[in-house]
Each structure stands twice: as C-alpha cells, then as structure tokens.
Amino acid sequence: MLGPATSSGPQSSFSRAGRALLQHCRTQASQRLATFSSTAGVSESASAVADGSSSVTAAVEGLRQRLAAGPDLGEFILGGQLSDASDYSVRAPNWKEKTRKPDWLKRTVPGGDKYTQIKGKLRELNLHTVCEEAKCPNIGECWGGGDGHTATATIMLMGDTCTRGCRFCAVKTSRAPPPLDPNEPENTAKAVAAWGIDYVVLTSVDRDDLPDGGAAHIAETIRGLKDKTGGRLLVEALVPDFQGNEECVATVAQSGLDVFAHNVETVESTTPFVRDRRANWKQSLKVLRAAKAAGARVTKTSIMLGCGERPEEVVAALQELHDNGVDVVTLGQYMRPTKRHMAVEEYVTPEAFEAYQKKAEEIGFLYVASGPLVRSSYRAGEYFLTNVLRANAEEKQAAVA
C-alpha cells in the first residue's frame, strides 16, 4: 500500500508523475464523455429538439468543469480531502414532462347487468360499438342506464376498420377493409330491438373504398330499426362526410332517422393536424347543410377540446356551426387513447366547459352538452328526449295561450 513520501525530493517527483497520470486520465474521460454525448444523441448538432439539446450539452460541460476543478490524483494518493460522490452526479434530462390526467376525468370500471347483456349480444351477432373501439370512458354509464338516465347504445356499422387515419382515433385503419356484411342491418335491428333501449346511435367507420361511402347500408339499417321497434326507438346516425357527396348525405337524411350527426371534431385551424387529410372543416359544414336541406329534423355535431385550439377559435366555430343550421352541439375533452396517438395539449377545466356552454346557448343552439367527459353520443337519449319533449310542451302551451 502506498503511503506519504518521507522527503521533499521523492514527494515532488512522485507528485509530477501523478499529475501526468491524472492528465492522461482526464483526457481519456473527456474522450469518453464526447463519445457518450454523440451516441446518446445529445450533442447540439445531432439533437432535433433545441431546448433538450442545450440542457444536456450544458450538463455534460458542467460535469467536465467540476472534474477539472476537483482533486487530482496526487491529492488522492497523499490523503487529501475528497468531495462527496453526489457532487459529481448528473440529473438525467426530462425530455417531456408527463401530463397527468386530472381527477375529474377518472372513471370506475364498467359493469352491471345491462352492460353485460349488451356486450354479450354484440359478440353473439358480430356487431361492433364505437363505445368499445374508441375506448369511451362513459361506456358503463350509457349502456347501464338507470338512476333516471336513458339507456343508450352506439353501434358501429360497416365493420371495425376505417379507410382513414385521424390522429386522435383508436379505430383500426386499412386502405382495403373487409367487404360489408350483408346481414349487418338485420342483425343490428334484431339486437337493438331485444335490448329494450330507448335510443340508439348508429355510427360508422369511413369507407372511401365504396362508391356511396356506405350510405345505402346505413339507410337500410335505420329503416330496419324503425320497423322492428314500431317506430318507438329514437335513432341518431353519426355519419362520415361521404367525401362531400350530397346525394349520399340525402340518402341517410331521408331514411327516417331522428337526428343526423356529423362531427367536425375540432376547430378549423387545428383540423389538418387532428383529422385525416381527406377531411376538412368546409367539407364537414357542407355535409351538415346538405342534411338539413334534405329534410333532417335535427342536425348535430361535436368538438373535442384540448387539441391546441384557442378560446376565441372555439367561440368562432360555434357561431359558424349555428350559421350553417346545426341544432345540437357537444363539447368534450380529447383524451389520448394510446401513446401512438396525438398528445393532449391541454386539460380544459370544468369551469371553462361551463363558460363554453353558456356562450353556445347564447348563440342559439337547440341544445348544448359541454363537459370534460361529454362525447358526441354521451347520454344522447337523455339529452335529446329531455330537451325535445320540453320544446314540444312549450309549443303546446303557446298554442293554448
């Protein structure tokens, strides 16, 4: 074991040798740090994110400076006082702070007899629901009904594979989905009639591979539902844009449905970043106008918030929708279905949703549903029935007066 030198001559000589060795070690360490910076992708020239690159480069440079200012090998050998190891630690950079989901967006696991019954029948008849495919947080509440709520189901027609790939949507995509199931309209009518629910929402994937986008298939399903239930069941159809084809829109609008729905999804400025490139704001407005012109009694749309929109853009969008004949609008929080999908830009507070609801009501919509957990078909039956029945009662009172 080496101990302290006993004379100034040997100590001086040994110290010089130690410093030379230390210099060699520092050179080796610098080279390794440079290699680490390069391979880890944190050098300024290789980094794609400027802020992250600067922070990592600064951390590495800071470590170099602390090593240079620290004790040399001679001090170590001669028994000098060394600093604590924590002085030389480097904090790993946090490239992106994780956005935590607020408490108001958390839901319990779905269950109950009605939920189990609906799920089992869907599997038996090979039917799909957007509730499951889109991982909706309200599935248990809508399917279960009870406690004064209207039991509502949302059936997804034309399979579970879409020809479009919107950045927010969890539904599977393909350029060539499987062919339509010719038995689907009959199976859907049979299943829904057996459930005894009050209100059904029919939605669908986009089928740009079909000449009519699936309009005739949707219309046939609606007519079957009305026939099976003797007209008792209220039917809402949430349809794609049919690439702006007004004849296809009219086919669905004139099929006997109660509510024609088509979602604009987001405000105009964020549409290119949120929706598939084949969808756009103006085309969606055209679809909603065409539905009203074709005789749709109630038209409806939905906007997701938290996608990077500004408050003034939301208000402007609401005004434009109303100007184009939209009767019902829903606003809800966008929630990322998986890590492969578009990130949430902001969790909008319940208070902000209340403010948007008041503004939309001032604009003059027939009905507005606005809240963090509201979805385009969330408790659709309850919202529709409550407000339309109220409107009918007011009309009767006015007639008597």
Residue pairs with C-beta under 8 A, 6 or more apart in sequence:
2 77
4 11
4 78
4 79
5 11
5 14
5 78
11 78
14 74
14 77
15 74
15 78
18 72
18 73
18 74
18 77
19 72
19 73
19 74
21 73
22 72
22 73
22 74
25 73
26 67
26 68
29 67
30 64
33 60
33 63
33 64
36 60
37 43
37 56
37 57
37 60
38 46
40 56
41 47
42 52
42 53
42 56
42 57
42 60
42 93
43 53
43 57
44 53
44 54
44 57
46 53
47 53
47 56
49 95
52 93
52 95
55 93
56 93
59 90
59 91
59 93
60 90
62 90
63 88
63 90
66 87
66 88
67 88
70 83
70 87
70 88
71 80
71 81
71 82
71 83
74 80
75 82
76 82
99 343
99 344
99 347
101 335
101 347
102 347
102 372
104 350
104 372
104 373
105 137
105 333
105 335
105 347
105 372
105 373
107 137
107 138
107 140
107 373
108 140
109 140
110 139
110 140
110 141
110 143
110 144
111 140
112 140
112 143
112 144
112 146
114 143
114 144
114 145
114 146
114 151
115 139
115 140
115 143
115 144
117 195
118 143
118 153
118 195
119 143
121 127
121 191
121 194
121 195
122 128
122 129
122 191
125 187
125 188
125 190
125 191
126 181
126 187
127 155
127 156
127 184
127 187
127 188
127 191
128 155
128 156
128 159
128 160
129 153
129 154
129 155
129 156
130 136
130 154
130 155
130 156
130 171
130 203
130 238
130 377
131 138
131 139
131 142
131 143
131 153
131 154
132 139
133 156
133 160
133 170
133 171
133 172
134 169
134 170
134 171
134 337
135 170
135 337
136 142
136 375
136 378
137 335
137 373
138 373
138 375
138 378
138 379
141 149
141 379
142 151
142 152
142 153
142 154
142 377
142 378
142 379
143 151
143 152
143 153
144 151
145 151
145 152
145 197
149 379
149 382
150 197
150 198
150 199
150 379
150 381
150 382
150 385
151 195
151 196
151 197
151 198
151 199
151 381
152 197
152 198
152 199
152 200
152 201
152 377
152 379
152 380
152 381
152 382
153 192
153 195
153 197
153 200
153 201
154 200
154 201
154 202
154 203
154 238
154 377
154 380
155 188
155 192
155 200
155 201
155 202
155 203
156 171
156 203
156 204
156 205
157 184
157 188
157 202
157 203
157 204
157 205
157 214
157 217
157 218
157 221
158 177
158 180
158 184
158 204
158 205
158 207
158 214
158 217
158 218
159 177
159 178
159 180
159 181
159 205
160 171
160 172
160 205
161 171
161 172
161 173
161 174
161 177
161 178
161 205
162 169
162 171
162 172
162 173
162 174
162 177
162 205
162 206
162 207
163 173
163 174
163 175
163 177
163 205
163 206
163 207
163 208
163 209
164 173
164 206
164 208
164 276
164 278
164 279
165 173
165 276
166 265
166 274
166 275
166 276
166 279
167 273
167 274
167 275
167 341
167 342
168 265
168 274
168 304
168 307
168 334
168 336
168 337
168 341
168 342
169 337
169 341
170 337
170 338
170 341
171 205
175 209
176 209
177 205
177 207
177 209
180 207
180 210
180 214
180 217
181 187
184 217
184 221
185 217
185 220
185 221
185 224
186 224
188 202
188 221
188 224
188 225
189 221
189 224
189 225
189 227
189 228
190 228
192 200
192 225
192 228
192 229
192 233
193 225
193 228
193 229
193 233
197 233
197 381
198 233
198 234
198 381
198 385
199 233
199 234
199 235
199 236
199 380
199 381
199 384
199 385
200 225
200 233
200 234
200 235
200 236
201 236
201 237
201 238
201 261
201 377
201 380
202 218
202 221
202 222
202 225
202 235
202 236
202 237
202 238
203 237
203 238
203 239
203 377
204 214
204 218
204 238
204 239
204 240
205 240
206 213
206 240
206 241
206 276
207 213
207 214
207 240
208 243
208 278
212 242
212 245
212 247
212 248
212 251
213 240
213 242
213 243
213 245
213 248
214 240
215 239
215 242
215 245
215 248
215 249
215 251
215 252
216 251
218 237
218 239
218 251
218 252
218 255
219 251
219 252
219 254
219 255
220 255
222 235
222 237
222 252
222 255
222 256
222 257
223 255
223 256
225 233
225 235
226 233
226 235
226 256
234 258
234 259
234 381
234 384
234 385
235 256
235 257
235 258
235 259
236 257
236 258
236 259
236 260
236 261
236 300
236 377
236 380
236 384
237 252
237 255
237 257
237 259
237 260
237 261
238 261
238 262
238 263
238 376
238 377
239 249
239 252
239 260
239 261
239 262
239 287
240 262
241 262
241 279
241 283
241 284
241 287
242 248
242 249
242 287
243 278
243 283
244 283
244 286
244 287
246 286
246 290
246 294
249 287
249 290
249 291
249 294
250 290
250 291
250 294
252 260
252 291
253 260
253 290
253 291
253 294
253 295
253 296
254 294
254 295
257 296
258 297
258 298
258 384
259 296
259 297
259 298
259 299
259 300
259 328
259 380
259 384
260 288
260 291
260 292
260 296
260 298
260 299
260 300
261 299
261 300
261 301
261 302
261 328
261 376
261 377
262 284
262 287
262 288
262 291
262 299
262 300
262 301
263 284
263 301
263 302
263 303
263 376
264 271
264 281
264 284
264 285
264 301
264 302
264 303
264 317
264 321
265 271
265 274
265 275
265 279
265 302
265 303
265 304
266 274
266 275
266 303
266 304
266 307
266 309
267 281
267 303
267 309
267 313
267 314
267 316
267 317
268 281
268 313
268 317
269 309
269 313
270 307
270 308
270 309
271 279
271 280
271 281
272 280
273 307
273 308
273 342
274 304
274 307
274 342
284 301
285 320
285 321
285 324
288 299
288 301
288 321
288 324
288 325
288 326
289 324
289 325
291 299
292 299
292 325
298 327
298 328
298 366
298 384
298 388
299 325
299 326
299 327
299 328
300 326
300 327
300 328
300 329
300 330
300 376
301 321
301 326
301 328
301 329
301 330
301 376
302 329
302 330
302 331
302 332
302 375
302 376
303 314
303 317
303 318
303 329
303 330
303 331
303 332
304 331
304 332
304 333
304 334
305 314
305 331
305 332
305 333
305 334
305 346
305 348
305 352
305 353
305 356
306 333
306 334
306 344
306 345
306 346
306 347
306 348
307 334
307 342
307 345
308 345
308 346
311 352
314 331
314 356
315 356
315 359
318 329
318 356
318 359
318 360
318 363
318 365
319 363
321 329
322 363
322 364
322 365
326 365
327 365
327 366
327 367
328 365
328 366
328 367
328 368
328 369
328 383
328 384
329 360
329 365
329 367
329 368
329 369
330 368
330 369
330 370
330 374
330 375
330 376
330 378
331 353
331 356
331 357
331 360
331 368
331 369
331 370
331 371
331 374
332 370
332 371
332 372
332 373
332 374
332 375
332 376
332 378
333 347
333 348
333 353
333 372
333 373
334 342
334 344
335 344
336 342
336 343
336 344
347 372
348 372
350 371
350 372
353 370
353 371
353 372
353 374
354 370
356 370
357 368
357 369
357 370
357 371
360 368
360 370
361 368
366 387
366 391
367 383
367 384
367 387
369 378
369 379
369 383
